[in-house]
Amino acid sequence: MDWVDRMNQAIDYVEEHLTSEIDEKEICKIMACSFSMFQGAFTQITGVPLSEYIRRRKLTCAAHELQNTDEKVIDIAIKYGYQSADAFSVAFKRLHGMPPMDARKLCTTLTFYCRISFALTIEGVEKMDYTTIEREPFKVIGIRRTTPYGGGTWAIVKSDGSNEAMKELSGHFYDLGLCFGFGKDGSNDYMCAVEWEKEDVEGLDSFIYPAATWLKFEAKGTVSGQTLGSLWQRINSEFLPQSKYKKSGLPTIEKYVLWDETADACNVEIWIPVIVK
């Protein structure tokens, strides 16, 4: 079974269980990888966290049932996993811009999110340069936080003086972003770090990478053109499915050589620890 088939089967499973519990183990079986790796790939390819995709689909289906059935609002709410009519109403209004009961009125405008599907497209016209590197164990130190969205840890270190403190300590600002994985709610376990050869520093988190094989890619272009996100998407949808490598499960690294929003320029190295399939 190829990668496209696996992704579509995983989405089939999610769609079939919008009104019941989604078993992470079943998705792991379908994808032949950990659930956190599936979540990360899904987010990087689609630009939407898996939890948000599920929320949108549930509320899309709920709106359809409100318009086309006589079921009570509370029954529809419970069917799609909401414990109370109030919680359902808040979520419904956030997506559709109106309370659930208003969806039953004529001439209402509702929001529709369709089922995602993955298809084989003509790709590979643009080259992808990468380097395979064998690295000995190394350590990083920094600040590790779980935030509701990707990049939230960067907002913390750039606003609370941590970045300046790290420059005093090491001689340069934080330049590494480690992604440890995504939570069920789409939150991101992420660490802003620098490489470090000395003893641990009180108040800072540390992580030691074992000896590993790494793939290095370079995202060089504009910030506004979504250069970094586009490269991640190509890595997950083009390179990894067709290469002999797969992610090892260690946190990936984004090394920020340059990130200047004012000049609209970026140069970011993507480091992925891998094993042979």
PAMISE-192188 format. One record per residue (C-alpha): x, y, z. Coordinates in steps of 0.2 Angstrom, whole numbers, padded with zeros to 4 digits, always signed. Layout:
XYZ ...
This chain:
+0000+0000+0000 +0007+0017-0005 +0007+0033+0006 -0007+0041-0004 -0018+0025+0000 -0013+0025+0018 -0018+0044+0020 -0035+0042+0012 -0038+0026+0023 -0034+0036+0038 -0046+0050+0033 -0059+0037+0029 -0057+0030+0047 -0058+0048+0054 -0074+0052+0044 -0082+0035+0049 -0079+0040+0068 -0085+0058+0068 -0099+0053+0080 -0089+0041+0090 -0072+0039+0098 -0057+0040+0086 -0044+0026+0091 -0026+0032+0089 -0020+0014+0088 -0031+0011+0072 -0023+0026+0063 -0006+0020+0068 -0010+0003+0060 -0016+0011+0045 -0001+0023+0043 +0012+0011+0050 +0019+0025+0060 +0016+0034+0077 +0001+0044+0079 +0011+0060+0083 +0021+0058+0067 +0004+0056+0057 -0002+0072+0066 +0014+0081+0061 +0013+0076+0043 -0005+0080+0042 -0003+0097+0048 +0013+0101+0038 +0004+0095+0022 -0013+0102+0024 -0009+0118+0035 -0022+0113+0047 -0020+0103+0063 -0029+0086+0063 -0040+0091+0078 -0045+0107+0069 -0050+0097+0054 -0060+0085+0064 -0069+0100+0073 -0073+0108+0057 -0080+0092+0049 -0091+0088+0065 -0098+0106+0064 -0101+0105+0045 -0110+0088+0047 -0120+0095+0062 -0126+0110+0052 -0132+0098+0038 -0142+0088+0051 -0149+0104+0059 -0156+0109+0041 -0162+0092+0036 -0168+0083+0051 -0180+0087+0066 -0167+0081+0079 -0166+0091+0094 -0151+0103+0096 -0145+0094+0112 -0146+0077+0103 -0135+0083+0088 -0123+0091+0101 -0121+0075+0110 -0120+0065+0094 -0104+0075+0089 -0096+0074+0106 -0102+0090+0114 -0107+0088+0133 -0119+0102+0133 -0130+0112+0122 -0120+0128+0128 -0103+0121+0123 -0110+0115+0106 -0118+0133+0103 -0102+0142+0107 -0092+0130+0095 -0106+0131+0081 -0107+0150+0082 -0088+0152+0081 -0088+0142+0065 -0104+0147+0057 -0107+0164+0064 -0124+0160+0071 -0132+0149+0085 -0138+0132+0080 -0156+0136+0080 -0154+0149+0067 -0147+0137+0055 -0164+0130+0053 -0171+0147+0046 -0172+0150+0028 -0159+0159+0018 -0145+0157+0031 -0127+0156+0026 -0117+0142+0033 -0099+0137+0032 -0095+0120+0024 -0078+0111+0025 -0077+0096+0014 -0068+0079+0017 -0050+0080+0013 -0043+0068+0001 -0026+0065-0005 -0022+0061-0024 -0007+0057-0034 -0002+0073-0044 +0012+0077-0056 +0027+0082-0045 +0045+0081-0045 +0048+0094-0059 +0056+0106-0047 +0072+0098-0039 +0074+0095-0021 +0092+0096-0015 +0096+0087+0001 +0112+0081+0011 +0113+0065+0021 +0124+0067+0036 +0130+0056+0050 +0131+0065+0067 +0138+0060+0083 +0128+0063+0099 +0125+0081+0103 +0116+0091+0116 +0105+0107+0115 +0098+0118+0128 +0084+0130+0128 +0066+0133+0132 +0053+0119+0129 +0035+0123+0130 +0018+0116+0123 +0008+0129+0115 -0009+0129+0106 -0001+0132+0089 +0015+0130+0080 +0028+0143+0083 +0021+0148+0100 +0037+0145+0109 +0046+0157+0098 +0033+0170+0103 +0038+0167+0121 +0057+0168+0120 +0056+0184+0109 +0044+0193+0121 +0050+0189+0138 +0069+0192+0137 +0074+0174+0135 +0082+0177+0118 +0093+0191+0124 +0098+0181+0139 +0103+0167+0128 +0114+0178+0118 +0123+0184+0133 +0125+0165+0138 +0131+0158+0122 +0135+0172+0111 +0120+0171+0099 +0101+0171+0099 +0091+0155+0099 +0093+0148+0081 +0086+0130+0083 +0067+0124+0083 +0064+0107+0089 +0047+0099+0086 +0043+0085+0098 +0026+0082+0092 +0008+0087+0092 -0005+0084+0105 -0023+0077+0102 -0029+0095+0103 -0017+0101+0090 -0005+0109+0102 +0014+0109+0098 +0027+0102+0110 +0042+0113+0104 +0059+0119+0110 +0069+0134+0105 +0087+0130+0108 +0105+0131+0104 +0119+0118+0103 +0128+0117+0119 +0144+0107+0124 +0145+0112+0143 +0135+0107+0158 +0116+0110+0159 +0110+0127+0164 +0098+0130+0178 +0081+0136+0172 +0084+0129+0154 +0078+0113+0147 +0090+0101+0138 +0089+0087+0126 +0103+0075+0120 +0102+0068+0103 +0110+0051+0100 +0121+0047+0085 +0109+0047+0070 +0107+0049+0051 +0101+0066+0046 +0093+0073+0030 +0096+0091+0028 +0086+0102+0017 +0087+0121+0014 +0072+0133+0013 +0079+0149+0006 +0067+0163-0001 +0054+0174+0006 +0044+0174+0022 +0028+0180+0013 +0030+0166+0000 +0028+0153+0014 +0045+0146+0008 +0047+0136+0024 +0030+0128+0025 +0030+0124+0006 +0047+0114+0008 +0040+0105+0023 +0024+0100+0012 +0035+0094-0002 +0046+0084+0010 +0031+0075+0018 +0021+0073+0002 +0035+0070-0011 +0052+0066-0004 +0048+0054+0011 +0035+0043+0003 +0046+0040-0012 +0063+0039-0004 +0071+0024+0006 +0070+0035+0022 +0057+0038+0036 +0057+0049+0051 +0065+0040+0066 +0054+0048+0079 +0067+0060+0086 +0062+0078+0086 +0065+0087+0069 +0075+0103+0069 +0073+0119+0060 +0089+0129+0060 +0086+0148+0057 +0101+0154+0048 +0091+0170+0043 +0073+0175+0047 +0070+0193+0043 +0051+0198+0041 +0056+0216+0037 +0067+0212+0023 +0055+0197+0018 +0069+0185+0018 +0073+0168+0026 +0085+0154+0025 +0081+0139+0036 +0089+0122+0037 +0077+0108+0040 +0086+0093+0049 +0076+0077+0050 +0083+0062+0059 +0079+0046+0049 +0081+0027+0047 +0080+0016+0032 +0062+0009+0029 
